[in-house]
Amino acid sequence: MNRNLALNLARATEAAALSAGSFLGQGKKNEADGAAVDAMRRLFDTVDINGEVVIGEGEIDEAPMLYIGEKIGTKKPNADEVDIAVDPLDGTTSIANGMNNAISVLAAAPKGCLLNAPDVYMDKIACGPGAKGCIDLTDSVENNINRVAKALGKKVEDITVSVLKRERHDKLVEEIRATGARIKMVTDGDILTAIETCFESSGVDMVMGIGGAPEGVIAAAALKCLDGDFQGRLLPTDEHQMKRCKELHSDLNKIYKIDDLVKGNDVIFSATGVSFGELLEGVKYLKGNKATTETLVLRLPSGTVRFIKSIHDLNKKPEYAK
């Protein structure tokens, strides 16, 4: 893929964040999500790619735009053919309730390189580069934590595991506590918390637990760029989800490793903060009808990590103004 594509795709997550940011704390999660989707979709019309959405807002009969299978980009003859995985607003509940860690996010890779994951649950485990190769979803919680601690040169009591705060994780929390490891509970945003394992300043060493499979693929794309590690196993919960897995030829017995979820070594990832978080600042509105954003842009094969802080004049971008 063209190396300049990374910055053009970053504009897409910026656009979505600017459109959703004004809904912070307004209790309007559907409206915020709709604004983010609309803004990201408009921006894609300006990007020189021949793209296809492989992870998006749902099936064609469920979403008016950014639906799975939708063709996006300028589609010029020489444009890169790419798979796109998008979540224009990851953390709709967070933005509606004025809470942290809502982001706009996407991943891109050459055609056929991103797993078209069904919209079902996925059991996940992730870590940063210091413990790469030490995680095993088929092994016990205790053994995984012990291996990661050894790889990082830490005591088990100093390991921090991030877990989504859900009732389904009560047993997992008990098992982590039994090892003596610390737990960071998060209300939403398992993409962002997986990325945090790759930044020592975050204090997060591992992620464990069950979340969405599409979010798992997007997180895996980021971790691959950061030389981290990720494994997941699909967990459909009803007949409809089982049917969808069969349609996509998903292997329910397979432990999907990071190279199964994101093939090859040509990957672009972009995430823009919508509400404030520990890794990314949220959208801030300034006097003079201006706003600021912070965006994390990752790219393979270069391994470049960019934090881009931007000032936007909303007078010149009326479609994003409040």
RONU-362361 format. One record per residue (C-alpha): x, y, z; residue in one letter. Coordinates in steps of 0.1 Angstrom, whole numbers. Layout:
     px     py     pz  residuo
      X      Y      Z        a
...
//
This chain:
     px     py     pz  residuo
      0      0      0        m
     11     36     -7        n
     29     49     24        r
     11     82     22        n
    -22     64     26        l
    -17     63     64        a
    -22    100     68        l
    -51    101     44        n
    -69     74     65        l
    -61     93     96        a
    -82    121     83        r
   -111     96     83        a
   -109     89    120        t
   -104    126    127        e
   -136    134    108        a
   -156    108    127        a
   -142    120    160        a
   -150    157    153        l
   -185    148    143        s
   -191    126    174        a
   -173    147    199        g
   -200    173    204        s
   -223    145    218        f
   -201    140    249        l
   -224    134    279        g
   -256    142    259        q
   -271    107    264        g
   -274    103    226        k
   -253     73    217        k
   -272     65    185        n
   -270    101    173        e
   -232    102    181        a
   -226     69    163        d
   -246     81    133        g
   -227    113    130        a
   -194     94    132        a
   -204     69    105        v
   -216     97     82        d
   -185    117     85        a
   -161     88     80        m
   -181     76     50        r
   -179    111     34        r
   -142    113     39        l
   -136     79     23        f
   -150     93     -9        d
   -118    114    -12        t
    -93     87     -5        v
    -75     71    -35        d
    -82     34    -27        i
   -103      7    -42        n
   -115     -5     -8        g
   -140    -29      6        e
   -154    -29     41        v
   -148    -63     57        v
   -157    -52     92        i
   -182    -24     96        g
   -216    -13    108        e
   -234    -46     99        g
   -249    -63     69        e
   -262    -43     40        i
   -298    -46     53        d
   -287    -34     88        e
   -267     -3     79        a
   -271     24     53        p
   -234     30     50        m
   -200     14     59        l
   -218    -19     57        y
   -199    -52     52        i
   -191    -55     15        g
   -195    -18      7        e
   -170     -5    -19        k
   -154     27     -8        i
   -127     51    -20        g
   -123     69    -53        t
   -118     35    -71        k
    -94     50    -96        k
    -78     24   -119        p
    -44     24   -102        n
    -57     27    -66        a
    -46      2    -40        d
    -71    -27    -34        e
    -75    -28      3        v
    -97    -44     30        d
   -110    -19     55        i
   -121    -26     91        a
   -139      3    108        v
   -155     13    140        d
   -164     50    136        p
   -173     52    173        l
   -160     26    196        d
   -175     34    229        g
   -210     47    222        t
   -220     43    258        t
   -189     62    270        s
   -196     92    247        i
   -232     92    257        a
   -224     92    294        n
   -195    116    292        g
   -170     89    301        m
   -134     81    289        n
   -118     62    261        n
   -143     66    232        a
   -124     65    199        i
   -129     64    162        s
   -108     37    147        v
    -99     18    115        l
    -75     -7    101        a
    -65    -13     65        a
    -45    -40     47        a
    -42    -54     12        p
    -72    -72     -2        k
    -77   -106     16        g
    -55    -98     45        c
    -81    -89     72        l
   -103   -117     87        l
   -139   -110     79        n
   -149   -118    114        a
   -186   -125    122        p
   -203   -101    147        d
   -201   -125    176        v
   -182   -127    209        y
   -146   -136    210        m
   -125   -149    239        d
    -93   -128    238        k
    -59   -126    253        i
    -33    -99    243        a
      1    -86    255        c
     28    -62    244        g
     61    -69    226        p
     79    -77    258        g
     59   -108    263        a
     53   -117    227        k
     50   -155    223        g
     41   -161    259        c
      3   -161    257        i
    -18   -192    251        d
    -56   -190    251        l
    -58   -228    257        t
    -37   -225    289        d
    -48   -214    324        s
    -51   -178    336        v
    -24   -185    361        e
      1   -200    337        n
     -4   -171    312        n
      2   -145    339        i
     33   -163    352        n
     48   -165    317        r
     41   -128    310        v
     56   -118    344        a
     87   -138    337        k
     91   -123    302        a
     87    -88    315        l
    110    -93    345        g
     82    -85    370        k
     67   -101    400        k
     33   -116    394        v
     19    -91    420        e
     31    -63    397        d
     14    -75    366        i
    -17    -56    356        t
    -45    -73    336        v
    -72    -53    319        s
   -107    -68    319        v
   -140    -55    306        l
   -164    -49    336        k
   -191    -75    327        r
   -209   -101    348        e
   -196   -128    323        r
   -161   -121    337        h
   -168   -128    374        d
   -150   -161    372        k
   -121   -147    353        l
   -117   -119    378        v
   -116   -145    406        e
    -89   -165    388        e
    -67   -134    382        i
    -71   -123    418        r
    -60   -158    430        a
    -27   -153    413        t
    -20   -120    431        g
    -20   -100    399        a
    -36    -66    397        r
    -67    -59    377        i
    -77    -28    357        k
   -115    -29    350        m
   -127     -9    320        v
   -163     -2    312        t
   -158      0    274        d
   -131      1    247        g
   -113    -33    245        d
    -95    -21    213        i
    -78      8    232        l
    -70    -13    262        t
    -53    -40    240        a
    -32    -12    225        i
    -22      0    259        e
     -3    -33    265        t
     23    -20    240        c
     30     12    259        f
     48      8    292        e
     36     41    304        s
      0     28    304        s
      8      3    332        g
    -13    -24    314        v
      6    -57    308        d
    -22    -80    295        m
    -58    -81    283        v
    -81   -111    290        m
   -117   -118    285        g
   -146   -118    261        i
   -155    -90    237        g
   -166    -85    201        g
   -148   -104    174        a
   -147    -75    149        p
   -131    -54    176        e
   -106    -82    181        g
    -95    -80    145        v
    -90    -43    147        i
    -70    -46    179        a
    -49    -73    164        a
    -40    -50    135        a
    -28    -24    159        a
     -8    -49    180        l
      8    -63    148        k
     21    -29    140        c
     34    -25    175        l
     50    -60    176        d
     25    -72    203        g
      6   -104    205        d
    -30   -115    203        f
    -51   -147    202        q
    -88   -151    200        g
   -115   -178    198        r
   -150   -172    184        l
   -179   -177    207        l
   -213   -175    190        p
   -242   -175    214        t
   -273   -183    194        d
   -285   -200    161        e
   -283   -167    142        h
   -247   -162    151        q
   -239   -198    144        m
   -254   -194    109        k
   -233   -163    103        r
   -202   -181    113        c
   -210   -209     89        k
   -216   -184     61        e
   -181   -169     66        l
   -166   -204     70        h
   -154   -195    105        s
   -137   -222    125        d
   -152   -224    159        l
   -125   -247    172        n
    -96   -226    160        k
    -74   -204    181        i
    -69   -174    158        y
    -35   -161    163        k
    -24   -126    153        i
    -12   -137    118        d
    -45   -154    112        d
    -65   -123    119        l
    -41    -99    101        v
    -21   -116     73        k
     11   -102     58        g
     32    -72     68        n
     14    -43     52        d
    -10    -28     77        v
    -22      7     85        i
    -41     16    117        f
    -55     49    129        s
    -74     58    160        a
    -86     93    171        t
    -97    101    206        g
   -133    112    209        v
   -136    114    247        s
   -105    117    269        f
    -84     86    277        g
    -51     76    291        e
    -36     70    257        l
    -53     96    235        l
    -68    130    243        e
   -104    135    233        g
   -118    163    211        v
   -115    197    226        k
   -135    227    214        y
   -117    261    214        l
   -127    297    209        k
   -131    309    174        g
   -150    277    164        n
   -118    255    164        k
   -112    221    178        a
    -82    198    185        t
    -78    161    180        t
    -51    135    189        e
    -46    106    166        t
    -25     74    168        l
    -13     63    134        v
      6     30    130        l
     21     14     99        r
     38    -18     88        l
     64    -26     75        p
     80      6     88        s
     69      1    124        g
     64     39    127        t
     43     51    156        v
     29     86    152        r
      8    107    176        f
     -7    135    156        i
    -21    165    173        k
    -42    187    150        s
    -61    220    152        i
    -92    221    130        h
   -109    254    119        d
   -145    243    119        l
   -155    274    100        n
   -137    257     71        k
   -152    224     79        k
   -189    232     85        p
   -200    196     83        e
   -181    189    116        y
   -192    220    134        a
   -215    218    165        k
//
